Amino acid sequence: MRTTIDIPEREHTLYTSLARAQRTSLSKLLLDLAKHGLAAANRIADAAPTHRVDPQTGLGVFRSGRPVTLDDVKAFEDDGAPPAREAP
């Protein structure tokens, strides 16, 4: 299928040079770039979220492996490091 797209001159020069360096056509190069971009977008969309969003606040909720206490927050605010904890 044939189609026409407008490519800014700067990008056209870049893509043409890249196609020449790869010994391929501009059409094939653009198709490959589009396929890679779509594949990357699908991988991102399919990836499991690393956190959930609280529906009331809209803020991210993360799991830390243990409860975060007020002392943890205060220590972090003071010097940027969580306090050492004793084993239970």
N, C-alpha and C positions, 0 to 999 in steps of 0.2 A: 504494500500500500504506500502511496506517496502522500506526503503532507508538507506543509510549509510552516516554519517557525522563525520568529525573529530572535536573533542572538546579538547582543551588544558586541560592538567591534572588538573590544578588549578580550572578551571571552571567546569570540570566534577565532582570534589569533592564537589564544592559548590552546583551544581544542584542536585547531588545525595542526599546530606544532606537536601536540601530544600524539595525534593520529599519525603524523609523519614519523615520529620517533618510534612508534609501535608498529609501523608498517601496516597500517590498516586504514580503512576509509573513515571519513568524518562521521558518516551515518552509523557505521558499526560501533565506533567509539562512543557516540552519544547513546546508542541503544544499550551498550554495556554499562555505561555510567548510570543510566536510568534503572536498569535491572538491579545493579548493586545498591542503589539508593532505596528502591522499593523493598529489597530483601532485608536491608538494615532496619527500615521502618517496621517491617513485619516482626523482626526479632525483638525489637523494643516493645511493640504492642503485645507480643505473646509472652514476654518476660513476666514472671510473678512479681507483684509489687513488693518492695522491701518494707513498706509500712502501710498502715491504713490511715484514712483521714476521718477525724472525728466529725460526725455530721452536724453537731451543734456549733463547734468553733471553727471548723474548716482547717484545723491544724493537724499536722502529721503526728501519728502516735507510733512510737517505736518501742520495741522490746529490748530491755537491757540485760536480761538474764537474772536480774534481781531487782527488788524494789529500790527506787531512788528516794532517799530520805531528805529531809530538810537540811540535815548536817552535810550531806553530799553536795547539795546546791550551794550552801554557804561556803564550803571549802572551795568549790570550783570558782565561785565569785571572787574569793579572796586571792587565790593563787593559781587558778586554772587547772588544778589537779584534784581528783577525788581523794578523800582521806583513806588511809590504810585501814582495812577492816580485819578484825580478829576472826579466826575460824570459829564456827559455832560449836 
